[in-house]
Structures are given as structure tokens and as C-alpha cells.
Amino acid sequence: MKKLLIVLAIGVITTSLKAQSSQKYNSLYQRTEFFDSYGNMTGYAKENTLYNRMEYFDANGNMVKYEKQNDLFNRKETFDQNGNQQGYEKKNDLFKRTDQFNSSGNPTGSRKWNDLYKRYDVFDDSGNKVGHYKYNDLYEKWEYTDSSY
């Protein structure tokens, strides 16, 4: 019985220590802020209405990348701070998911809504689940959790 309790305690501690990050909208600054598992802000995203794009910054305010909707190809393209394309996302209506591609057009992963658990499951390019986004109603923020298997 004692061994069972020790194994359960180790399991609970291991589960609570798995990597988790979160994001929350800040209405004062009109931006989405990203936090690590310790609650430290790692960056933020803000809409640039002049250029009609979403810009991502690190915690020091340096632009890291930006995303822009490409209406011609019906996809969202990602660029680094110098304007070089890093990749793009395209909605896949056949499989009801969003597929992600690198700048060469090779698949890098996908994201799909899971109705049962009310979350977005994230997959790598081989189709293996690598994590999920779930909305936390109590804290009013999205939380990302890495898969432990």
C-alpha cells in the first residue's frame, strides 16, 4: 500500500511539472500576451491595422515575426522581422483542420478542434499529437500543454 501511494505521488508530481504555457488578452494594451509555465511574460502579439497584419514581439518589445492573410491563395503567411517568409497555414476543409507548411511548402504540422475535450489538438508532420490548447474559463486564457506520451 505504501509503494502504491509513493507511485501515485510521483505520478501527480510528474504530471504537474509538464511543460505548459498560456496566453491571455490584455484589454488595456489591446494585445495578446504569452506566458511560460512560471507566469513570466515571454512575448505578445498585437494587430497592426496600418499594414493589416498581426505582429509578434518578444518580452523586450522586439518584433520577432508577423502574420498576414493572403487572399489570393486563401492562406495565412508568416514572415520574420526582415520580411522573409517562414511558412504558412491553410484550412483543410476535407479533414476539418488547419495544416501548417514551411516556406518550401513541406508540411510541418496541423491543428484540429476536438469536440469531446473542447480543445485544439496539435499534431506534428507525421500525425503524432504533440500537445493541445484548451481555454481556461476561470483565468480567461488559452493554455498550451505538451503531450507527455
C-alpha positions as semicolon CSV with decimal commas, in nm:
position;residue;x (nm);y (nm);z (nm)
1;M;0,000;0,000;0,000
2;K;0,286;0,234;0,085
3;K;0,452;0,167;-0,252
4;L;0,125;0,243;-0,430
5;L;0,099;0,580;-0,256
6;I;0,459;0,665;-0,347
7;V;0,399;0,574;-0,712
8;L;0,081;0,785;-0,717
9;A;0,261;1,080;-0,555
10;I;0,541;1,063;-0,813
11;G;0,281;1,046;-1,092
12;V;0,099;1,354;-0,964
13;I;0,424;1,550;-0,929
14;T;0,540;1,447;-1,278
15;T;0,206;1,542;-1,430
16;S;0,206;1,883;-1,262
17;L;0,560;1,958;-1,385
18;K;0,492;1,900;-1,755
19;A;0,552;2,197;-1,984
20;Q;0,266;2,438;-2,003
21;S;0,232;2,787;-2,142
22;S;-0,061;3,022;-2,169
23;Q;-0,185;3,330;-2,347
24;K;-0,428;3,598;-2,236
25;Y;-0,576;3,907;-2,399
26;N;-0,480;4,236;-2,229
27;S;-0,761;4,483;-2,298
28;L;-0,562;4,777;-2,156
29;Y;-0,283;4,740;-2,415
30;Q;-0,509;4,572;-2,675
31;R;-0,275;4,276;-2,724
32;T;-0,245;3,905;-2,654
33;E;0,028;3,824;-2,404
34;F;0,214;3,491;-2,385
35;F;0,339;3,342;-2,057
36;D;0,564;3,047;-1,964
37;S;0,476;2,787;-1,700
38;Y;0,613;3,015;-1,424
39;G;0,387;3,308;-1,518
40;N;0,664;3,516;-1,678
41;M;0,565;3,703;-1,994
42;T;0,765;3,570;-2,289
43;G;0,611;3,791;-2,557
44;Y;0,298;3,942;-2,700
45;A;0,104;3,981;-3,024
46;K;-0,065;4,298;-3,144
47;E;-0,271;4,380;-3,453
48;N;-0,119;4,638;-3,686
49;T;-0,418;4,792;-3,867
50;L;-0,198;5,014;-4,085
51;Y;-0,033;4,713;-4,253
52;N;-0,330;4,480;-4,191
53;R;-0,125;4,214;-4,011
54;M;-0,064;4,052;-3,671
55;E;0,281;4,130;-3,526
56;Y;0,459;3,918;-3,262
57;F;0,711;4,067;-3,017
58;D;0,942;3,920;-2,752
59;A;0,921;4,034;-2,387
60;N;1,158;4,326;-2,461
61;G;0,939;4,464;-2,740
62;N;1,149;4,347;-3,036
63;M;0,945;4,222;-3,332
64;V;1,004;3,851;-3,390
65;K;0,762;3,780;-3,676
66;Y;0,434;3,884;-3,833
67;E;0,139;3,710;-3,996
68;K;-0,063;3,834;-4,291
69;Q;-0,368;3,690;-4,467
70;N;-0,304;3,611;-4,835
71;D;-0,645;3,636;-5,003
72;L;-0,514;3,522;-5,341
73;F;-0,404;3,179;-5,210
74;N;-0,654;3,178;-4,919
75;R;-0,390;3,119;-4,651
76;K;-0,219;3,293;-4,358
77;E;0,152;3,356;-4,424
78;T;0,421;3,403;-4,158
79;F;0,725;3,629;-4,210
80;D;1,031;3,705;-3,994
81;Q;1,116;4,062;-3,889
82;N;1,306;4,116;-4,217
83;G;1,011;4,016;-4,438
84;N;1,137;3,667;-4,532
85;Q;0,860;3,408;-4,548
86;Q;0,887;3,140;-4,276
87;G;0,578;2,940;-4,366
88;Y;0,202;2,946;-4,395
89;E;-0,122;2,794;-4,262
90;K;-0,409;2,677;-4,478
91;K;-0,750;2,549;-4,373
92;N;-0,814;2,190;-4,483
93;D;-1,192;2,150;-4,520
94;L;-1,167;1,781;-4,610
95;F;-1,013;1,682;-4,274
96;K;-1,159;1,982;-4,082
97;R;-0,818;2,103;-3,961
98;T;-0,560;2,374;-4,019
99;D;-0,243;2,250;-4,189
100;Q;0,093;2,423;-4,140
101;F;0,371;2,438;-4,400
102;N;0,728;2,571;-4,407
103;S;0,850;2,826;-4,664
104;S;0,925;2,543;-4,913
105;G;0,569;2,411;-4,896
106;N;0,653;2,100;-4,692
107;P;0,402;2,012;-4,415
108;T;0,521;2,083;-4,060
109;G;0,207;2,002;-3,860
110;S;-0,163;2,061;-3,811
111;R;-0,422;2,177;-3,558
112;K;-0,771;2,031;-3,519
113;W;-1,067;2,108;-3,290
114;N;-1,157;1,822;-3,053
115;D;-1,531;1,840;-2,971
116;L;-1,509;1,577;-2,696
117;Y;-1,249;1,764;-2,487
118;K;-1,333;2,117;-2,616
119;R;-0,975;2,193;-2,719
120;Y;-0,741;2,227;-3,017
121;D;-0,515;1,924;-3,060
122;V;-0,174;1,997;-3,218
123;F;-0,002;1,737;-3,438
124;D;0,345;1,716;-3,595
125;D;0,406;1,645;-3,964
126;S;0,380;1,267;-3,904
127;G;0,035;1,299;-3,744
128;N;0,155;1,240;-3,386
129;K;-0,013;1,452;-3,118
130;V;0,242;1,689;-2,962
131;G;0,012;1,898;-2,742
132;H;-0,316;2,084;-2,712
133;Y;-0,467;2,428;-2,650
134;K;-0,753;2,450;-2,401
135;Y;-0,943;2,756;-2,283
136;N;-0,936;2,811;-1,905
137;D;-1,268;2,977;-1,812
138;L;-1,153;3,063;-1,460
139;Y;-0,848;3,264;-1,572
140;E;-0,999;3,357;-1,913
141;K;-0,695;3,246;-2,112
142;W;-0,577;2,978;-2,353
143;E;-0,331;2,725;-2,211
144;Y;-0,097;2,504;-2,414
145;T;0,012;2,169;-2,273
146;D;0,277;1,942;-2,427
147;S;0,180;1,577;-2,465
148;S;0,372;1,351;-2,230
149;Y;0,343;1,038;-2,441
